[in-house]
Amino acid sequence: MADPSTNNPNEPEAKGFPYLTAVATLATLFLFVGLVMIAYKSPNYLSDTKPTEPKADPATKLNEVRAKNQAILDGNPSTGAKTSVAEATAKLLSTLKNEKDTLPFPTPEPPAPSTPEPKKK
């Protein structure tokens, strides 16, 4: 096996510092920094700046949402609701088969009390 410290006759010798590569790298760096500065200082042409509407009072907005929710619960046809909550509950109660049925899901059975095992002495 050949010793790696020996010079390979097919390998060219280093000619010195790569000035051209260093200059090209620095020129690319300054070009990039210049373009970033131009982009930073230029106005944003893509933004959609429409006149903003005055923001509604949060209390007013909350009252509107509550009124809309109540209208849906009451079954107001203008809101898209088909039946009110009271009508739907009455309809479901009429379909129950016996007194133990509940709405809409049966209540889970309470866990059985565990009896402690007697300690062995």
GIQUIUR-V9825 format. One record per residue. N is the residue number from 1. SS is DSSP state (2 for helix, 1 for strand, 0 for the rest). Layout:
N|SS + N|SS
This chain:
1|0 + 2|0 + 3|0 + 4|0 + 5|0 + 6|0 + 7|0 + 8|0 + 9|0 + 10|0 + 11|0 + 12|0 + 13|0 + 14|0 + 15|0 + 16|0 + 17|0 + 18|0 + 19|2 + 20|2 + 21|2 + 22|2 + 23|2 + 24|2 + 25|2 + 26|2 + 27|2 + 28|2 + 29|2 + 30|2 + 31|2 + 32|2 + 33|2 + 34|2 + 35|2 + 36|2 + 37|2 + 38|2 + 39|2 + 40|2 + 41|2 + 42|0 + 43|0 + 44|0 + 45|0 + 46|0 + 47|0 + 48|0 + 49|0 + 50|0 + 51|0 + 52|0 + 53|0 + 54|0 + 55|0 + 56|0 + 57|0 + 58|2 + 59|2 + 60|2 + 61|2 + 62|2 + 63|2 + 64|2 + 65|2 + 66|2 + 67|2 + 68|2 + 69|2 + 70|2 + 71|2 + 72|2 + 73|2 + 74|2 + 75|0 + 76|0 + 77|2 + 78|2 + 79|2 + 80|0 + 81|0 + 82|0 + 83|0 + 84|0 + 85|2 + 86|2 + 87|2 + 88|2 + 89|2 + 90|2 + 91|2 + 92|2 + 93|2 + 94|2 + 95|0 + 96|0 + 97|0 + 98|0 + 99|0 + 100|0 + 101|0 + 102|0 + 103|0 + 104|0 + 105|0 + 106|0 + 107|0 + 108|0 + 109|0 + 110|0 + 111|0 + 112|0 + 113|0 + 114|0 + 115|0 + 116|0 + 117|0 + 118|0 + 119|0 + 120|0 + 121|0
